[in-house]
Structure formats: structure tokens, C-alpha cells
Amino acid sequence: MADAPRTQLRVGRLTKAHGLKGAIKLELYTDDPERRFVPGAEFSLQVPAESPWHGKHLVLRDLRWYNGMPVAFFEGVDDRTAAEALLKAILWVENVDLEEAEPDAWYDHQLVGLAVVRDGSKVGEVVRVDHFPAQDLLIVKTPSGEVMVPFVQAIVPDVDVTAGVVTVTPPAGLFEEIADDDAPTGDADGSTGSAASAE
């Protein structure tokens, strides 16, 4: 039997130094911190290329909770200066078994190539996923160019990997902005004849 496919899983972001001994407040991107953040857990880092931590890993010493906020302690991060050098770093777990996928967690390779559907009609295809500290963006290729779609529940309410479909409910103008660059100026009444203009 072949081994189950494995990949990376993004599990958190370091947000703020806590105290003077290297502790760092953590924003969780996982519903299962008790499994992901155990002493000895190792994380790869998504940081700018100029960061001294670029290409390095962190090993967790301890995870504690202060006023409901998770605070992480890492090996080799022993003072506030070291902690501050890691702020905004995104933590990834390597070689995660795909069968361990968490609810509502998808991997980039699962999303790329999916059809993007709005109101029952295909509007484009996911070509990549961009990860940023605030949120992820689905980059959708449309006939008029690429559209950046915030990967949040309000705009992307459903992902069906099996069916190959991402359902979107974008705000007005998100997909039309690119098309408008080359769109006709419209008739005297301002109508362009675009179906998207009718709500």
C-alpha cells in the first residue's frame, strides 16, 4: 500500500512579544492547538527573505495561556529582542498526513485548478493561493485577468474539492472591476448591458 500523501499545514502566526524572556503571543490558524503545539513540535517559518530567521525552524518549548491568549516559548528564543525579530512570522507544520486534515482546512494544491462559481455560473479558476498575515487570497484567473478574492467565509462560503468547485459570494465590483477597464462606456442611460450590473 502506498504511503498517504503528505504536505504542509499553516498553524499560526507570531504577533507580539510577551514579557522579557522570549515569549511570543500566537494567533492560531488551527482548531486543534493541543495536537499541533506540543513541546518539541517543530515549525518552518514564513518570513521575509531578509529576516535572520529565513530558512530556519522553531522548536516549541511550551505553550501557555494568558487571559485566553496563547503564548509560545521556543528553543533559542530567550529574550525580548529575539522574540521581536520573529513578529509576523507564519508557522507551518511539515509533512502532515492529508488524512489528518482539519475541518475547513485546505491545502494550496487542493485549491489550485478549482472552478470558481458565482450564482451558478463559472467566473474563473483558482490559479494560486497567496498567504498574508491578515488573511489568505485566492487568485482567480478570469477572461479579463486575475482577481484577488479574500479567502474568508463571508466571500467564499463553500469549497467542494471533490466536485472541483469554489463557491463565491463577492461584493459588487470585485470581479467587474477588471472587466470595466475595457468595457464600453454605455448608452445614454448609463447601461453597459452587463448582466452583473443587475442585482
C-alpha positions as a Markdown table, in Angstrom:
| # | Residue | x | y | z |
|---|---|---|---|---|
| 1 | Met | 0.0 | 0.0 | 0.0 |
| 2 | Ala | 1.3 | 3.4 | -0.9 |
| 3 | Asp | 2.0 | 5.9 | 1.8 |
| 4 | Ala | -0.7 | 8.6 | 2.3 |
| 5 | Pro | 0.3 | 11.9 | 0.6 |
| 6 | Arg | 1.8 | 14.5 | 2.9 |
| 7 | Thr | 2.0 | 18.3 | 2.8 |
| 8 | Gln | 2.4 | 21.4 | 4.8 |
| 9 | Leu | -0.2 | 22.9 | 7.2 |
| 10 | Arg | -0.2 | 26.5 | 8.3 |
| 11 | Val | -1.0 | 26.6 | 12.0 |
| 12 | Gly | -0.3 | 30.0 | 13.4 |
| 13 | Arg | 1.3 | 33.5 | 13.3 |
| 14 | Leu | 3.5 | 35.2 | 15.9 |
| 15 | Thr | 2.0 | 38.5 | 16.8 |
| 16 | Lys | 3.6 | 40.2 | 19.8 |
| 17 | Ala | 6.5 | 39.8 | 22.2 |
| 18 | His | 5.2 | 38.9 | 25.7 |
| 19 | Gly | 7.4 | 39.8 | 28.7 |
| 20 | Leu | 11.2 | 39.8 | 28.7 |
| 21 | Lys | 12.1 | 36.1 | 28.4 |
| 22 | Gly | 11.3 | 35.4 | 24.7 |
| 23 | Ala | 7.6 | 34.5 | 24.9 |
| 24 | Ile | 5.5 | 35.4 | 21.9 |
| 25 | Lys | 1.8 | 35.8 | 21.6 |
| 26 | Leu | 0.3 | 33.5 | 19.0 |
| 27 | Glu | -2.6 | 33.8 | 16.6 |
| 28 | Leu | -3.9 | 30.3 | 15.9 |
| 29 | Tyr | -4.8 | 29.0 | 12.4 |
| 30 | Thr | -5.7 | 25.6 | 13.7 |
| 31 | Asp | -8.7 | 24.2 | 15.6 |
| 32 | Asp | -6.5 | 21.7 | 17.3 |
| 33 | Pro | -3.7 | 23.6 | 19.1 |
| 34 | Glu | -3.4 | 20.8 | 21.7 |
| 35 | Arg | -2.2 | 18.5 | 19.0 |
| 36 | Arg | -0.1 | 21.0 | 16.9 |
| 37 | Phe | 1.6 | 22.9 | 19.7 |
| 38 | Val | 3.1 | 20.3 | 22.0 |
| 39 | Pro | 6.7 | 20.5 | 23.5 |
| 40 | Gly | 9.2 | 19.5 | 20.8 |
| 41 | Ala | 6.9 | 20.4 | 17.9 |
| 42 | Glu | 9.0 | 21.9 | 15.0 |
| 43 | Phe | 7.7 | 24.6 | 12.7 |
| 44 | Ser | 9.1 | 26.0 | 9.5 |
| 45 | Leu | 8.9 | 29.8 | 9.1 |
| 46 | Gln | 7.3 | 32.0 | 6.5 |
| 47 | Val | 9.3 | 35.3 | 6.9 |
| 48 | Pro | 10.8 | 37.8 | 4.5 |
| 49 | Ala | 14.0 | 36.8 | 2.7 |
| 50 | Glu | 15.9 | 39.5 | 4.6 |
| 51 | Ser | 14.9 | 38.1 | 8.0 |
| 52 | Pro | 17.7 | 36.4 | 10.1 |
| 53 | Trp | 15.1 | 33.6 | 10.6 |
| 54 | His | 14.7 | 32.9 | 6.9 |
| 55 | Gly | 15.1 | 29.3 | 6.1 |
| 56 | Lys | 15.2 | 28.3 | 9.8 |
| 57 | His | 12.9 | 26.3 | 12.0 |
| 58 | Leu | 11.5 | 26.8 | 15.5 |
| 59 | Val | 11.1 | 24.1 | 18.2 |
| 60 | Leu | 8.4 | 24.7 | 20.8 |
| 61 | Arg | 9.4 | 24.5 | 24.4 |
| 62 | Asp | 5.9 | 25.3 | 25.9 |
| 63 | Leu | 2.5 | 26.8 | 25.1 |
| 64 | Arg | 0.7 | 28.7 | 27.8 |
| 65 | Trp | -2.5 | 30.6 | 28.0 |
| 66 | Tyr | -2.7 | 34.2 | 29.5 |
| 67 | Asn | -6.1 | 35.8 | 29.6 |
| 68 | Gly | -7.3 | 33.4 | 27.0 |
| 69 | Met | -4.4 | 34.2 | 24.6 |
| 70 | Pro | -2.0 | 31.5 | 23.6 |
| 71 | Val | 1.7 | 32.4 | 24.3 |
| 72 | Ala | 4.5 | 30.3 | 22.9 |
| 73 | Phe | 8.0 | 29.7 | 24.2 |
| 74 | Phe | 10.6 | 28.4 | 21.7 |
| 75 | Glu | 14.1 | 26.9 | 22.0 |
| 76 | Gly | 16.8 | 29.5 | 21.3 |
| 77 | Val | 14.4 | 32.5 | 21.7 |
| 78 | Asp | 15.4 | 33.6 | 25.2 |
| 79 | Asp | 14.8 | 37.4 | 25.4 |
| 80 | Arg | 12.5 | 40.1 | 24.1 |
| 81 | Thr | 14.9 | 41.1 | 21.3 |
| 82 | Ala | 14.9 | 37.6 | 19.8 |
| 83 | Ala | 11.1 | 37.4 | 20.1 |
| 84 | Glu | 10.6 | 40.8 | 18.3 |
| 85 | Ala | 12.7 | 39.5 | 15.4 |
| 86 | Leu | 10.1 | 36.8 | 14.9 |
| 87 | Leu | 7.0 | 39.0 | 14.9 |
| 88 | Lys | 4.6 | 38.4 | 12.0 |
| 89 | Ala | 6.3 | 35.1 | 11.2 |
| 90 | Ile | 3.8 | 32.4 | 10.0 |
| 91 | Leu | 4.3 | 28.9 | 11.4 |
| 92 | Trp | 4.0 | 25.8 | 9.2 |
| 93 | Val | 4.0 | 22.1 | 10.1 |
| 94 | Glu | 5.8 | 20.0 | 7.6 |
| 95 | Asn | 4.9 | 16.5 | 6.3 |
| 96 | Val | 1.3 | 16.5 | 7.6 |
| 97 | Asp | -0.7 | 13.4 | 6.6 |
| 98 | Leu | -3.5 | 14.6 | 4.4 |
| 99 | Glu | -5.8 | 12.2 | 6.2 |
| 100 | Glu | -5.3 | 14.4 | 9.3 |
| 101 | Ala | -6.8 | 17.5 | 7.6 |
| 102 | Glu | -8.8 | 19.7 | 9.9 |
| 103 | Pro | -12.3 | 20.8 | 9.2 |
| 104 | Asp | -12.4 | 23.7 | 6.8 |
| 105 | Ala | -8.7 | 23.4 | 6.2 |
| 106 | Trp | -7.5 | 23.1 | 2.6 |
| 107 | Tyr | -4.1 | 22.9 | 1.1 |
| 108 | Asp | -2.9 | 25.1 | -1.8 |
| 109 | His | -2.6 | 22.2 | -4.2 |
| 110 | Gln | -6.2 | 21.2 | -3.5 |
| 111 | Leu | -7.5 | 24.6 | -4.3 |
| 112 | Val | -5.4 | 25.4 | -7.5 |
| 113 | Gly | -7.4 | 24.4 | -10.6 |
| 114 | Leu | -10.9 | 24.5 | -8.9 |
| 115 | Ala | -13.6 | 26.3 | -10.8 |
| 116 | Val | -14.9 | 29.5 | -9.2 |
| 117 | Val | -18.7 | 29.7 | -9.3 |
| 118 | Arg | -20.9 | 32.7 | -8.6 |
| 119 | Asp | -24.7 | 32.5 | -8.8 |
| 120 | Gly | -24.4 | 29.1 | -10.5 |
| 121 | Ser | -22.1 | 30.4 | -13.3 |
| 122 | Lys | -18.4 | 29.8 | -13.6 |
| 123 | Val | -16.5 | 33.1 | -13.4 |
| 124 | Gly | -12.9 | 31.8 | -13.3 |
| 125 | Glu | -10.4 | 29.3 | -11.9 |
| 126 | Val | -8.1 | 29.4 | -8.9 |
| 127 | Val | -4.5 | 29.7 | -10.1 |
| 128 | Arg | -2.7 | 30.1 | -6.8 |
| 129 | Val | -3.2 | 31.0 | -3.1 |
| 130 | Asp | -1.3 | 33.9 | -1.6 |
| 131 | His | -0.7 | 33.8 | 2.2 |
| 132 | Phe | -0.6 | 37.1 | 4.1 |
| 133 | Pro | -0.6 | 37.8 | 7.8 |
| 134 | Ala | -4.1 | 39.3 | 7.8 |
| 135 | Gln | -5.7 | 36.7 | 5.5 |
| 136 | Asp | -5.3 | 34.4 | 2.5 |
| 137 | Leu | -6.2 | 35.4 | -1.0 |
| 138 | Leu | -7.4 | 33.2 | -3.8 |
| 139 | Ile | -6.0 | 34.4 | -7.1 |
| 140 | Val | -8.7 | 33.7 | -9.6 |
| 141 | Lys | -8.0 | 33.8 | -13.4 |
| 142 | Thr | -10.9 | 35.2 | -15.3 |
| 143 | Pro | -11.3 | 36.1 | -19.0 |
| 144 | Ser | -10.4 | 39.7 | -18.1 |
| 145 | Gly | -7.4 | 39.0 | -15.9 |
| 146 | Glu | -6.6 | 37.9 | -12.3 |
| 147 | Val | -8.9 | 38.8 | -9.4 |
| 148 | Met | -7.8 | 38.6 | -5.7 |
| 149 | Val | -10.5 | 37.1 | -3.6 |
| 150 | Pro | -10.2 | 37.2 | 0.2 |
| 151 | Phe | -10.4 | 33.6 | 1.4 |
| 152 | Val | -13.0 | 34.3 | 4.2 |
| 153 | Gln | -16.3 | 32.7 | 5.0 |
| 154 | Ala | -18.4 | 35.7 | 4.0 |
| 155 | Ile | -17.0 | 35.7 | 0.5 |
| 156 | Val | -16.1 | 32.0 | 0.0 |
| 157 | Pro | -18.9 | 30.2 | 1.8 |
| 158 | Asp | -18.2 | 26.8 | 0.3 |
| 159 | Val | -15.3 | 24.7 | -1.1 |
| 160 | Asp | -16.1 | 21.4 | -2.6 |
| 161 | Val | -12.8 | 19.8 | -3.5 |
| 162 | Thr | -14.5 | 16.6 | -4.7 |
| 163 | Ala | -16.7 | 18.4 | -7.1 |
| 164 | Gly | -13.9 | 20.8 | -8.1 |
| 165 | Val | -15.9 | 23.9 | -7.2 |
| 166 | Val | -15.3 | 27.0 | -5.1 |
| 167 | Thr | -18.5 | 29.0 | -4.5 |
| 168 | Val | -18.1 | 32.7 | -4.1 |
| 169 | Thr | -20.5 | 35.5 | -3.0 |
| 170 | Pro | -18.3 | 38.5 | -3.7 |
| 171 | Pro | -19.2 | 42.1 | -3.0 |
| 172 | Ala | -20.3 | 44.2 | -6.0 |
| 173 | Gly | -17.4 | 45.1 | -8.3 |
| 174 | Leu | -14.9 | 42.5 | -7.1 |
| 175 | Phe | -15.0 | 40.7 | -10.4 |
| 176 | Glu | -16.4 | 43.5 | -12.6 |
| 177 | Glu | -13.5 | 46.0 | -11.8 |
| 178 | Ile | -11.1 | 44.4 | -14.2 |
| 179 | Ala | -13.8 | 44.0 | -16.9 |
| 180 | Asp | -14.7 | 47.6 | -16.6 |
| 181 | Asp | -11.3 | 48.7 | -17.8 |
| 182 | Asp | -12.1 | 47.6 | -21.3 |
| 183 | Ala | -15.9 | 47.8 | -21.1 |
| 184 | Pro | -17.9 | 50.2 | -23.4 |
| 185 | Thr | -18.9 | 53.5 | -21.9 |
| 186 | Gly | -22.5 | 52.5 | -22.2 |
| 187 | Asp | -25.6 | 54.1 | -23.7 |
| 188 | Ala | -27.0 | 57.4 | -22.8 |
| 189 | Asp | -28.9 | 55.9 | -19.9 |
| 190 | Gly | -25.5 | 54.6 | -18.5 |
| 191 | Ser | -26.3 | 50.9 | -19.1 |
| 192 | Thr | -23.5 | 48.7 | -20.4 |
| 193 | Gly | -25.7 | 45.7 | -20.9 |
| 194 | Ser | -23.7 | 43.8 | -18.4 |
| 195 | Ala | -25.6 | 41.1 | -16.5 |
| 196 | Ala | -23.5 | 41.8 | -13.5 |
| 197 | Ser | -24.9 | 45.3 | -13.2 |
| 198 | Ala | -28.4 | 43.9 | -12.4 |
| 199 | Glu | -28.8 | 43.0 | -8.8 |
